[in-house]
Amino acid sequence: MSFLEPYITAYGALALFVIVYFESFGAPLPGESALIASSLLALHGTLDIEAVLLAVFIGAVLGDCTGYLIGHFGGRKLILRYGHLVKLTPERLYQFEKLFDSKGFYVVATARFVVLLRQLNGIVAGSMNMNPLHFLAANVIGAAGWTLCWGLGPYLLSGVLAPHVSQLRALF
């Protein structure tokens, strides 16, 4: 994470947008850590919390939508061709499709909170031919919840807990 700090400090919300956007469709980037660190920087006045939250939310939604398009237009072909390498047979693919037909909305909305699922969420949903409007709605809900949890949460909790740190240290 320390290698990203100069970029976040120099470019602020734009750097966060780029990190979260690319992480949201597969790039191994520390989007969640960058969001938490940025919310703490906002607490100290280095960044604007509204800009942080907006950039991360938009980056998350657009990144997952990009992943969805990649999965929709190319993912299925790759799965059918190379899925056997990871024991993903056509029968298992059919089971995944049934899961996405019945529970896809919930999978997409909550996957953002799980590492690796967050990165592959859109690609998998697109590969499973999930209804695009259902995907978009679940994506927006999941991105909003994730942004508020890991962006606004640390910002508010740090502001509340900071004055009491010495008292908390005395307990331990």
C-alpha positions in Angstrom: 0.0 0.0 0.0 2.9 2.4 0.8 3.8 2.5 -2.9 0.4 4.0 -3.7 0.4 6.7 -1.0 2.4 9.2 -3.1 -0.1 8.8 -6.0 -3.1 9.2 -3.7 -1.6 12.2 -2.1 -0.6 13.8 -5.4 -3.7 12.9 -7.5 -6.3 12.4 -4.8 -9.7 11.1 -5.9 -8.5 10.5 -9.5 -5.9 8.0 -8.2 -8.6 6.3 -6.2 -10.9 6.1 -9.1 -8.2 4.5 -11.3 -7.2 2.0 -8.6 -10.8 0.9 -7.8 -11.8 0.9 -11.5 -9.0 -1.5 -12.5 -9.4 -3.7 -9.4 -13.1 -4.1 -10.1 -12.4 -6.1 -13.2 -9.5 -8.2 -12.2 -6.4 -6.2 -11.6 -4.6 -7.2 -8.4 -4.7 -3.8 -6.8 -5.4 -2.8 -3.1 -8.7 -0.9 -3.7 -10.1 -1.6 -0.3 -6.9 -0.7 1.5 -6.6 2.5 -0.6 -10.1 3.4 0.3 -9.6 3.0 4.0 -6.3 4.9 3.9 -7.9 7.7 1.9 -10.8 8.0 4.3 -8.2 8.5 7.1 -6.3 11.1 5.0 -9.6 12.9 4.5 -10.1 12.9 8.3 -6.8 14.8 8.6 -7.7 17.2 5.8 -5.4 15.9 3.1 -8.3 14.7 0.9 -12.0 15.7 0.6 -14.2 12.8 1.9 -17.0 13.6 -0.5 -14.6 13.4 -3.5 -13.1 10.1 -2.1 -16.5 8.5 -1.8 -17.8 9.7 -5.2 -14.6 8.6 -7.0 -14.6 5.2 -5.4 -18.3 4.6 -6.0 -18.1 5.6 -9.7 -14.8 3.6 -10.2 -16.4 0.5 -8.6 -19.6 0.7 -10.6 -17.8 1.4 -13.9 -15.1 -1.2 -13.2 -17.7 -3.9 -12.6 -19.6 -2.9 -15.7 -16.4 -3.2 -17.7 -15.9 -6.6 -16.3 -19.5 -7.6 -17.1 -18.9 -6.6 -20.8 -15.6 -8.5 -20.9 -17.4 -11.6 -19.5 -20.5 -11.2 -21.7 -18.6 -10.9 -24.9 -15.6 -13.2 -24.3 -15.7 -14.9 -21.0 -18.0 -17.7 -21.9 -15.9 -18.7 -24.9 -12.8 -18.8 -22.6 -14.6 -20.9 -20.0 -15.8 -23.4 -22.5 -12.3 -23.6 -24.1 -10.1 -23.6 -20.9 -12.5 -24.3 -18.1 -11.4 -28.0 -17.9 -8.0 -26.7 -16.6 -9.7 -25.6 -13.4 -12.3 -28.4 -13.4 -15.1 -26.2 -14.8 -17.0 -28.6 -16.9 -20.0 -27.7 -19.1 -22.2 -29.4 -16.4 -20.7 -27.1 -13.6 -21.1 -24.1 -15.9 -24.8 -25.0 -16.2 -25.0 -25.2 -12.4 -23.4 -21.7 -12.1 -25.8 -20.4 -14.6 -28.8 -21.7 -12.6 -27.3 -20.1 -9.5 -27.0 -16.8 -11.2 -30.5 -17.1 -12.6 -32.0 -17.5 -9.1 -29.5 -15.7 -6.8 -27.3 -13.6 -9.1 -28.6 -10.3 -7.7 -27.5 -11.3 -4.2 -24.2 -12.7 -5.4 -23.3 -9.5 -7.2 -24.5 -7.2 -4.4 -22.5 -9.0 -1.7 -19.4 -10.1 -3.7 -17.8 -6.7 -3.4 -17.2 -7.4 0.3 -15.1 -10.6 -0.5 -11.6 -10.4 -1.8 -11.2 -12.1 -5.2 -14.9 -12.2 -5.7 -14.8 -8.4 -5.8 -12.2 -8.5 -8.7 -14.1 -11.2 -10.7 -17.7 -10.3 -9.9 -18.5 -8.5 -13.2 -16.6 -10.9 -15.4 -18.4 -13.9 -13.9 -21.8 -12.3 -14.0 -21.3 -11.4 -17.7 -20.1 -14.9 -18.5 -23.2 -16.3 -16.9 -25.4 -14.1 -19.1 -26.9 -12.4 -16.1 -29.7 -9.9 -17.0 -27.8 -6.6 -17.5 -30.4 -4.5 -15.6 -30.4 -6.8 -12.7 -26.6 -6.8 -12.7 -26.5 -3.0 -12.8 -28.9 -2.6 -9.9 -27.0 -5.2 -7.8 -23.7 -3.6 -8.8 -24.9 -0.1 -7.7 -26.2 -1.4 -4.4 -23.1 -3.4 -3.7 -20.8 -0.5 -4.6 -22.7 1.9 -2.5 -22.6 -0.4 0.5 -18.9 -1.2 0.1 -18.0 2.5 -0.4 -19.9 3.6 2.7 -18.7 0.7 4.8 -15.0 1.1 4.0 -14.9 4.8 3.1 -17.3 6.5 5.5 -17.0 3.9 8.2 -13.3 4.5 9.1 -13.7 8.2 8.6 -16.5 8.5 11.1 -15.2 5.9 13.6 -11.7 7.5 13.6 -13.2 10.8 14.4 -15.3 9.3 17.2 -12.6 7.1 18.7 -9.6 9.3 18.3 -10.3 11.4 21.4 -10.6 8.3 23.5 -7.4 6.5 22.4 -5.5 7.2 25.7 -8.4 5.8 27.7 -8.6 2.7 25.4 -4.8 2.2 25.8 -5.2 2.2 29.6 -7.6 -0.7 29.3 -5.0 -2.9 27.6 
